[in-house]
Amino acid sequence: MITCKSPREVDQMRRSGRLTARVLEKLTGAVAPGVTTREIDAYAEELIRAEGGVPAFLGYQGFAGSICTSVDDEIVHGIPGTRRLREGQLLKIDIGARVDGWFSDMATTVAVGKVGNRARRLMDATRCALGQGIRQVRPGAHLSDIGHAVQSYVEAQGFSVVRALVGHGIGRRLHEEPPVPNYGRPGLGTVLRPGMVLAIEPMVNEGTWRVRTLDDRWTVVTADGKLSAHFEHTVAVTAEGFEILTLPEAEARPNWVPDDLRCEKGGTDDATTTAAAG
Ligand code: MG
């Protein structure tokens, strides 16, 4: 059962999304070699609560952090802890908040200091793939158009998309129907309608798409130990197309994909250019 939110409800979700976006921006600025993931987690909880929100992941099925912090080959669901970040690592921060009963969910990948070329390319490809997926969102489009756009772009770059984990609907609950895969054939499944709100979140691996879960029963890693990147936004289907709800107020507007989600040299048809350049 997919719930469609009223314009008023979407507005409440927008408030939640903006809070999450503001907090994540500050967390990103705090990432540096020597900082522990627990310190970033504590900062996240402080910032979310200071703005009147509740960390969505804290206590979720027993999760011990306010955010997920996943490093290098860790894809998602990494538990914040005492390990210190090191120059050259890729840190994925996944963050969710509940504001007045409405959830928002967002993730980014941050380079710790200076990272290698391949890590940089992986980040750029994942960010761009999220942008390509979001551009598919409009009334009448099929849900699978999103995953198809993500997978096509990612594989053209020589990377792979994770199958075992997918995006999701979001609203009064963190995870709602429908699942939003990052792969598949276009034109299938649910037809998008105004008021649907989706968390779109490509998880992109440098090597194999296969994953395994660590003994902590949370952290999902790449099966081959190679790098992974993750970006996520909460996106509403509007009458005219889409709106990303997890953007700072100054950046948010209808049918707008921010610059950092645009593919290098812009547009949807430069995949070959970028691949050749890499
Ligand atoms: Mg999510």
Residues whose N, C-alpha, C, O or C-beta is under 5 A from the ligand:
A	BS01	MG	D105 A199 E201
